[in-house]
Amino acid sequence: MLTLGGRKLGRPSGARAMLLRNLATSLFQHEKIVTTLPRAKELSRYAEKIITRAKGSEAVTAQREVAKLVLTKPAQKKLFEVIVPRYSDRNGGYTQIIRTGFRTGDAAPMALIRLIP
């Protein structure tokens, strides 16, 4: 399992782990999502570790490890068939965070996080 060091995001560890798994699944499925800036920064660290793990040398082992972290089969399939081949010659830096302003209502800083094409 990946460690959950860093920001606590106002949640206990189990809820934080599930939040990051859900955000990562959405990111792999849609390739870009809008969320708060602290969540985007944590998601960037988490998603990059998942992609690096998916690029592992043994395909079956990598698929089993990633299946624990990515929640849906379509997202897992897209990760291995589209995203991993795209970054096969890259050693990190798979995500980009773009600040988009502040949310109306509570003025939370918002950001767009996307996979670099």
N, C-alpha and C positions, 0 to 999 in steps of 0.2 A: 504494500500500500504506500501511497505517497503521504508524506508528512504534511501536517497542516500548520506549519510555522507561519509567523507573520501576523497579519491583521486578524482580529477576532470577529469583526463584522457584527457585533452585538448579538452573537448566538453561542449556545453551547457547542462543544466540539462535534457532536453527532449531526446537529442541524447544519453546522458550517460545512461539514464534509458533504452532506447531501446537496446543499446549495451549490457548491463548486462542481459537483458531478452533474447537476442539472444544467448549470451554465455552460459547462464544457460540452455536454451533449448538444445543446442548442447551437453553440458556436460551430461544432463540427457539421451539424446538419444544415445550417443556414449560411455559414461562413462569415457572418457578421451579426452582431447583436448590440443593442443599446442598453446600458445599465449604468449604475452609479460609478464614479471614478474609483473609489476604493475597491469595489467588487471587480472592476475591470483589471485593476493592477494585480489583485490576487489571482484572478482567472488567467491572466497572461502567464504567470509563473506555473500554474497548475497545468494548463493546456500544453505548454511547451514541453513539460516533462512527459506528458502522455504521448505526444507526437514522437519525442525521442525514444521512448520505450517501444512504440509501435514500429520504429525503424530497426528494431533489434534483429540480430542475425538469424535466430531461429523463429520461423514464421508461426508455428503452433504455440510456442511459449509466449510470444509477443501478443498473439490474439487472445490467449487466456488471461494474460495480465491486463490487457486493455478492456476485456469484457467485464472485469470487476469494476472498472472506473467509468465506462461509457454506458449509459443506461439502455439505449435502444439499438436494435439490430440494424436499422437503416443507417444510423449514425456510425456504427462500427464498420459497416460495409463501405460507406463513403470514405471513412478515415483510411482504410487499407487500400481501396481501389483508386482514390482520387488524390487525397491529401498527402499520404506518405510518398508516392512516386514523384509528386511535385517538389518535395523537399529532400529528395534522396541525396543531392549533392550539397546540401546546406547544413551547417553545424549549429543551428540555433537561430533565434530571431524570426520565429514563424508568425508572430502576431504584431499588430500595430494598434496603438491606442490613440484615438483622436478625441480631444475634448470638444463637447458640443454645447456647452453653456450650463445653465442652471434650470432645475425642474421647478415648474410653477407649483406653488403650494407649500413646499418646505425648503426651497432654494438649495437642494442637494446638487452638488456638481455632477453632471452627466457626461458620459463618454461613449463613443462608438468603438468597439473592439472588433477587429477583423483579422482574418488570415491573409497574410501578404500573398498576392497572386504570383 
